[in-house]
């Protein structure tokens, strides 16, 4: 993956489907150990529930995937939930759907629709962030050039993450690997004005300008 959608904290959504109560949680995790701990916490909180089904993609590569039907008929809960996570392109995200049975059986197709629908609806409302493989950097310049530098970063698809003021202005930013060359070209035109740029490392950075998520 060069990018993925990720949850921030925990989002909870509740709905009733044919008298059964479904509580869906979308939780951001920092790896499989974190996901397992979060599942245990939900199961403890809802120990009286009929089922606590889950699916997660616990890394940014999409390789660490697990799911559980937790007593529902095989293939009707966990796997459909995982397929929704994959369709959204998420990473480092856990979905847990807690069901309190209401006395009306849904059948296999009804369960698949209920669990996958609960996760899809929750993901659309959870405020996911777009995490993109990015380079972190700092641009140092005189005060008159600070706004020009910030505009160049934004135009190239980057995001300013901090500004420090001293004799000069130091602008810390993240820029997607895919658009770094465009920023380098823009910055080269500013070197004559004492703009100096250094890169300090790479990471998956969460951008605030995520577009509306649709399926």
C-alpha positions, 0 to 999 in steps of 0.5 A, spaced: 500 500 500 502 507 498 496 509 502 490 507 506 484 510 510 485 509 518 480 510 523 482 515 529 480 513 536 473 509 536 467 510 533 460 507 535 454 506 531 448 502 533 442 500 529 436 495 530 435 490 524 429 486 525 429 486 532 436 485 533 440 490 536 447 491 532 452 495 536 458 497 531 465 499 533 470 502 528 477 502 532 484 505 530 489 500 532 497 500 532 498 493 530 495 486 531 496 486 539 493 492 539 487 489 535 486 483 540 486 487 546 481 492 543 477 486 542 478 483 549 475 490 551 469 490 547 467 482 549 468 484 556 464 490 556 458 486 552 459 479 555 452 479 555 451 479 548 449 474 543 455 475 539 461 479 538 464 479 531 470 482 528 474 483 523 481 487 522 487 489 518 492 491 523 497 494 519 499 499 513 500 493 508 494 490 508 497 483 510 495 482 517 488 480 517 483 476 521 476 475 522 471 471 527 464 469 526 463 468 534 458 463 533 454 466 527 454 461 522 460 460 518 461 466 513 456 470 515 459 475 519 467 476 520 468 475 513 463 479 510 466 485 515 473 484 512 471 484 505 468 491 507 474 493 510 478 491 504 473 495 499 474 501 503 482 500 503 483 501 510 489 499 514 490 499 522 483 499 523 478 494 527 471 493 526 467 489 532 459 488 531 456 486 537 449 483 536 443 482 541 439 477 538 432 480 538 428 473 537 427 473 529 432 469 525 435 473 519 438 467 515 444 466 512 443 472 507 440 476 512 446 476 516 451 477 511 447 483 509 446 486 516 454 485 518 457 488 512 452 493 512 453 495 519 460 496 518 460 500 511 455 505 514 459 506 520 466 507 516 462 512 512 461 516 518 467 514 522 471 520 520 477 516 517 483 519 515 487 518 509 494 516 510 499 516 505 506 514 504 510 521 505 516 524 506 517 529 512 521 535 511 523 542 514 523 548 510 527 554 513 527 561 510 526 569 511 520 571 514 518 574 507 518 568 503 514 564 509 507 564 506 510 562 499 513 556 502 507 554 505 503 555 498 508 551 495 507 545 500 499 546 499 499 546 492 504 540 491 499 536 496 503 536 502 501 539 509 504 544 514 505 540 521 508 546 525 512 552 524 517 555 528 519 562 529 526 565 530 531 569 526 528 565 520 521 561 519 522 553 520 516 550 516 515 543 518 511 539 513 509 532 510 509 531 502 506 524 499 512 521 495 508 521 489 508 529 489 515 530 492 518 531 485 513 537 484 515 540 491 522 540 489 521 543 483 518 549 486 523 549 492 528 550 487 525 556 484 526 559 491 533 557 493 535 564 490 531 567 496 535 563 501 529 558 502 533 551 504 529 545 505 531 538 508 528 531 509 528 528 515 524 521 514 518 517 511 512 515 514 505 514 513 502 521 514 495 522 516 492 528 511 486 532 514 484 534 507 481 527 506 475 527 500 468 524 502 469 517 502 464 513 498 463 506 495 
